[in-house]
Amino acid sequence: MNVYQAICAVAKEMAAEGISKDRKNLQQNYAFRGIDDVYNALAPRLAAHGLVILPRMIGRTVTERETAKGGVLFYVVVEAEFDFVSASDGTRHTIKTYGEAMDSGDKATNKAMSAAYKYAAMQTFCIPTEGDNDADLHTHEVAPRRRAAPFDSNETFSLIANAGSVKALTNLYHQAQDQGASPEQMAKVADACAARKAILLGSQA
């Protein structure tokens, strides 16, 4: 049995029995299939038809976000490839997909990898996904991105003149950039930071 025949055989059995939505999202109150449901349904069928799925992560990005309550969330996107290999003759077919997830701890990458596997399997074996497009059980409320206030030269130079550390000066310089200071204004900010830095370093000598 080659890899396509094995995929077809698994898909045929999945079409007959499917995977029930036995889990529920706690925030938005909808039913969904978890990754364990997918593993439990597929594992015996993959083994029976000699089909192996080999995952490979080829890319990963992490973005730190803020929750509506001021906490920290890690938003991870993984780019994944899955080799579907027939144990009978070694033929294979590679599928590429992405997984996304958010977590406030150290599990965002694990969740993203599980999401990538889950949807690669669902698309390959034609398992319905209606109402089941979220990576996690919990829905995170992300605070809107804050826009930097417009550049205020008087305030900026006052803060520079009273900065108490080199790190504070560096932060003020980058803040001016984020606030849209012009090249001429940035040159003046750089001069002011350099002058204040010299004073700070001189007082430490």
Secondary structure, 3 states (H helix, E strand, C coil): CCHHHHHHHHHHHHHHHCCCCCEECCCCCCEECCHHHHHHHHHHHHHHCCEEEEEEEEEEEEEEEEECCCCEEEEEEEEEEEEEEECCCCCEEEEEEEEEEEECCCCHHHHHHHHHHHHHHHHHCCCCCCCCCCCCCCCCCECCCCCCCCCCHHHHHHHHHCCCCHHHHHHHHHHHHHCCCCHHHHHHHHHHHHHHHHHHHHHHC
